[in-house]
Amino acid sequence: MINLKNKVAIITGGSRGIGEACVKYFTQASGRVAFTYKNSVDRAKKLESELHGKVKAYRVDMESEKEIFQMVEQTAEDFGGIDLLVHNAGIWNDGTIDRLTLDKWNEIIRINLTSAFLFTKAVLPYMKKNNSGRIILISSTAGQRGEAYHSHYAATKGGMISFTKSLAVELARFNITVNSVAPGWVDTEMNNEVFADEKYKQEIINTIPLGKIATAEDIAGPVLFLASDLAGHINGEILNVNGGSVLCG
């Protein structure tokens, strides 16, 4: 039922994890995808080869306004337009407040939050021209309830949630919806170091009512739904995908 035929999507951070799962789901729904990567060159090229003709990989530094705008412009030129934006790229690291440096704080703000602003700003002219668009930002439960020892990360995701709700109202008159998917724990490479501690991993599982940690595909499915016509009247929503571990909207 979900059909993205003739739709062009930009998916940031598309070479691995949630982003890669989104790329694959969107192409399975007949969409065409431009995705970004930074360091995972081999994986990006492999995905491009596997989905030949349906996707194109672009190397982008999430801290560079110039590279972000150039990527969006090049995507519109290569694909003939832009209909969908999934902003997934981001970083996560430790940072107790007494040891958190200003440089580290500014870095995560730029990569996680400022890049969301820049990509959104860059795609808007194309969506406004079509009088149609879907923007989906990947936030986190950390942005809803906070996260001790990761306050800088939680701040970026909380900002993204407020950004989502603000734009949902501002852009509705252009028939552009803005929503967010807020994952809890997800079993991706970003969390490999944490999950290497089997005891701690089990403790996490015990806090999830469904009794399991989400896969990247568990997050990509709801993203695909929000990008589709089935979600045409959903706007400003923070869709929780956490197995019931955090019950807030």
N, C-alpha and C positions, 0 to 999 in steps of 0.2 A: 504493500500500500504506500510506503514511503518512496517517493520518486523525485530525485534531484536532477532529472534530465534537463539539459540546457542551463544548469546552474553552475556558477563558478565560485569556489570557496577558497579563502585563504585560511590555512591552519598553521599557527605558529608553533614551533617546537615539534614538528611533525615527524622527526626521524626516529623517535623512540617513545616508549611508554604510552601515556594517554593520547598524545598527539599522533603517534603512529597508528594506534587503534582507530582514531577518528578518520585519518586519511583512508584507511582500508574500508571502513564502514561507508564513508561518503562515496567512494568510487563504486562500491557494491550497489549503491542506490542510484548509480548512473551519473553522479556528479563528476565534475572535473576539479582538480585540486592543485593549488599552488601552496607548497609548504616550505617553512623555513627551518634551517638548522644552523648551528654555529661550528661545533667541533666534530660532530659525527659524520664526517665526509663519506666514509665507506658505507655506512648504514643508509645515508640519504641516497647515494647513488644506487645501492642495491634495491631500495624501495622504488626508486624511479624506474629501474629496469624491470622489476616485477610487475609494475602497473603501467607499462609502456603506453604512452599516448594518452593516459588519463591524468597523470600528475607531472609536476615539474618542481624540482628542488631549487631553493635559493638560499645562499649563505647570507645571513644577516646578523649583525651585532645588535642585540636588543638595547644596548646603551647608545646607539648611534641614530639620531634623528634623520640624518642624511640617508643612511642605508635603509631605514624603515620606509621612508617616502619613496626612495628609488625602487625598492622591491614592489611596492603597491603599484606604482606607475608601470613598471615592467610587466607585472601580472596582467594589468588591464590591457596592455599592448599585446601580450602573448596569447591571452585567452579571449579578448574581446569585451571584457567587462568584469565586474565583481558584484556578486549577489550576497555572499555569506562571509562572515568573519568569525573564526573560532580562535580566541586568544588563549593559548595554553602555555606558552613558554614561560619559564620562571625557574627560580632557584630556591633551595631550602637548606638552611644550615643552623648550627647552634649559635647562641649568643646570649649568655647571661648578662643582665643589664649592666652590672658593674664592670664587665670585661668587654662590652660592646663598644667598638670604636665608631667614630663619626664616619670614617671611610666605609666601614662595613655596613652601617646603617644606610648611607647614601647609595651604596652599590645595589642593595636589594630593593630599595625604593625605585631606582632607575630601571632595573631589570624586570621587576614584577609589576609595578604600578604605572610608572611613567610610560613604559612601552605600550601598555594597554591604551592609554590616552593617545599616544602618537599613532598607533595602528588604526584606532577608531577614527581619529581626525582625518587620516589619510584616505580611508575607504569611503567616507561620507559623500564626497562629490559624485562618485559613481552610483551609490545607492540612491541619492537624491534625484539624480538624473533619471533613474528607472522608477522613481516613486515606489520603491520596494527594497527591503533588505532585512537581514537577520544578523544580529550580533550576539555572540555567546561568549561570555568571559568565564574562565575556569578559576573559581575562587577556592574556598576551603572552609571546613568547619572551624578552623583556627580564626577565621575572620568573623565568625559569629559569636564565639565564646571566649576568644583569646587563647593563648597557648604559652604557658610558662616556659622560660628558657628559649623561647622563639618569638619574643615580642615584636621584633622587627619584621619577621615574616607575617605574623598575625596582623600587624598594622597595614601591610600591603594588601592583604586579602580583605580586611575590613574596609579599606579604602575602595577596593574594587567593587565590593557589594554596594556601597553608597553611590559609587560612580554608575553602576548598573541601574539603580533605582532612579537616579537623577536623569540619566539619558533616556530611560524608558518613556518618561513624560515629555521630555524635550523633543524627541525624534518621532513620536507617534504620529504627528500630523504629516510626516513624510512616508507613512506606512512602513516605518522601520521599527522592528521590535528589538528590545535589548533585554536579555536574560542572562542568568548565571547558573552554572552547575557547581555545587559545593561538595566536593568529595571529602570523605573522612580518610582513614588509612587506605592506601592503595599499594598493591604488591608490584612495584615497578623498580627500576634500577636506582631511582632517587632514594629509595629506602633500603637498599641492599645492606648498607652498613648497620642500620638499626636492626633489621630482621636477622642479621647474622647471630644475634643473641637469641637463641631459640626460647629460652625461658621468658625473656621480655616479649617476644613475639606472641607466645601463648597468653601472656597477661593481656596483651592488646585484644586478642581474639575473644578472651573471656568478657571483655567489655562490650562486645558487639552482639546484640540479640540474635542476629542471624547466624552467629557462630563461625564467621569466616571473614577474611579480609578481601576487599574488592579487587578485582582484576582491572586492567586497563580497559577491557571491553565492557565491563560493568559501568564505566563512566562514559565511554564513547556512545553507548546506546541512547541514553538520555540526551546527549549533545545532538545526535542525529535527529531525534524526535523534535527538539526545539528548533532545529534548522528546517524542518519540514512544514508543509501546509497544514498538517494536523495540529500544529501549535500556533496557528495564525492569530488566535485571540489571547495568547499568553504573553504578557508584557510586564517587565519589572519583577519577574519571579526569581527567587533563589531556590533552585531545585536541589534538595539534599539527597546525596547518594552515599549513605554511610551505614547501611544495614540496621538502622534504628538506634545507633549509639548516641546520637545527638539529636534531640527532638526540638528543633527550632527552625523557623522559616524566615 
